[in-house]
Amino acid sequence: MLTTLNTSYTDTRAADLAWALGREPLPALATLDLELSAATLQLRLLGASHQVLLEEEQGSCSETVACIPGSSTPLPLGVAKRIGDWEYEFAARVEVLSPGRFAARAQELLALVSEHPHGLAGVFPGSPHAFTALLAHRSEGQVHWRTWHAYPQDGELVATRTRVGVRVRSGDPDLPVSAAAQGV
């Protein structure tokens, strides 16, 4: 789903993004509610970026990546945490692209996300390449989502990926417990 966000685009930059787990739902400009097997997922576009709310029988998880006033947690390159019975993994990277490459990548991502049944993209008025996009899926009992945050004035594209799933327990205490570590 593609939408134009009813807010002005402010000159933020990738370095202004912060990451947080466990925040209450913030006011959203657009949302997409998804049922992915036993998981309920809400993708939320904020005026300052994104929030994902995940609900399953085992519990809930809230991820926020946004320009949060007063936040002291910058966007990390990677996070691995246990949340109850879940393993949460997050990774982020910032790409700096030339204006031509940025425009092409923006069009490619917007087409991919807007045409996907589990995708939500919001374009800010005033710049067709200023956008936030989210795409989710479920695979092998785990919920995954990717996001993109575009800052055309600096040629910066922030890409994140998240995986949340129940820990896989092994009979051998010397083996890693995550499904990802076991090659699942």
Solvent accessible surface area in square Angstrom, and as a share of the most:
residue,aa,sasa,rsa
1,M,92,0.41
2,L,94,0.47
3,T,38,0.22
4,T,94,0.55
5,L,3,0.01
6,N,142,0.73
7,T,46,0.27
8,S,85,0.55
9,Y,50,0.19
10,T,83,0.48
11,D,124,0.64
12,T,33,0.19
13,R,126,0.46
14,A,7,0.06
15,A,72,0.56
16,D,59,0.31
17,L,3,0.01
18,A,6,0.05
19,W,26,0.09
20,A,19,0.15
21,L,46,0.23
22,G,59,0.56
23,R,91,0.33
24,E,138,0.62
25,P,75,0.47
26,L,49,0.25
27,P,120,0.75
28,A,36,0.28
29,L,75,0.37
30,A,16,0.12
31,T,53,0.31
32,L,33,0.16
33,D,96,0.50
34,L,13,0.07
35,E,125,0.56
36,L,10,0.05
37,S,97,0.62
38,A,77,0.60
39,A,0,0.00
40,T,56,0.32
41,L,0,0.00
42,Q,40,0.18
43,L,0,0.00
44,R,24,0.09
45,L,0,0.00
46,L,7,0.04
47,G,41,0.40
48,A,37,0.29
49,S,4,0.03
50,H,0,0.00
51,Q,0,0.00
52,V,0,0.00
53,L,31,0.16
54,L,1,0.00
55,E,97,0.44
56,E,25,0.11
57,E,170,0.76
58,Q,97,0.43
59,G,29,0.28
60,S,60,0.39
61,C,11,0.06
62,S,15,0.10
63,E,0,0.00
64,T,0,0.00
65,V,0,0.00
66,A,2,0.01
67,C,27,0.16
68,I,24,0.12
69,P,129,0.81
70,G,87,0.83
71,S,43,0.28
72,S,107,0.69
73,T,59,0.34
74,P,98,0.62
75,L,33,0.17
76,P,31,0.20
77,L,148,0.74
78,G,48,0.46
79,V,28,0.16
80,A,83,0.65
81,K,94,0.40
82,R,145,0.53
83,I,49,0.25
84,G,68,0.65
85,D,73,0.38
86,W,5,0.02
87,E,16,0.07
88,Y,0,0.00
89,E,59,0.27
90,F,5,0.02
91,A,23,0.18
92,A,11,0.09
93,R,108,0.39
94,V,72,0.42
95,E,41,0.19
96,V,110,0.63
97,L,32,0.16
98,S,66,0.43
99,P,119,0.75
100,G,55,0.53
101,R,120,0.44
102,F,8,0.03
103,A,27,0.21
104,A,48,0.37
105,R,40,0.15
106,A,2,0.01
107,Q,116,0.52
108,E,90,0.40
109,L,3,0.01
110,L,21,0.10
111,A,47,0.36
112,L,87,0.43
113,V,0,0.00
114,S,29,0.19
115,E,142,0.64
116,H,59,0.26
117,P,104,0.66
118,H,52,0.23
119,G,0,0.00
120,L,0,0.00
121,A,0,0.00
122,G,0,0.00
123,V,23,0.13
124,F,14,0.06
125,P,60,0.38
126,G,88,0.85
127,S,26,0.17
128,P,92,0.58
129,H,40,0.18
130,A,0,0.00
131,F,1,0.01
132,T,4,0.02
133,A,0,0.00
134,L,0,0.00
135,L,27,0.13
136,A,1,0.00
137,H,86,0.38
138,R,65,0.24
139,S,44,0.28
140,E,127,0.57
141,G,44,0.43
142,Q,15,0.07
143,V,1,0.01
144,H,43,0.19
145,W,1,0.00
146,R,89,0.32
147,T,0,0.00
148,W,4,0.01
149,H,1,0.01
150,A,3,0.02
151,Y,9,0.03
152,P,39,0.24
153,Q,82,0.37
154,D,67,0.35
155,G,8,0.08
156,E,33,0.15
157,L,2,0.01
158,V,0,0.00
159,A,2,0.02
160,T,3,0.01
161,R,145,0.53
162,T,4,0.02
163,R,23,0.08
164,V,2,0.01
165,G,2,0.02
166,V,59,0.34
167,R,36,0.13
168,V,56,0.32
169,R,158,0.58
170,S,43,0.28
171,G,84,0.81
172,D,63,0.33
173,P,128,0.81
174,D,131,0.68
175,L,94,0.47
176,P,72,0.45
177,V,45,0.26
178,S,15,0.10
179,A,5,0.04
180,A,54,0.42
181,A,60,0.46
182,Q,72,0.32
183,G,69,0.67
184,V,100,0.57
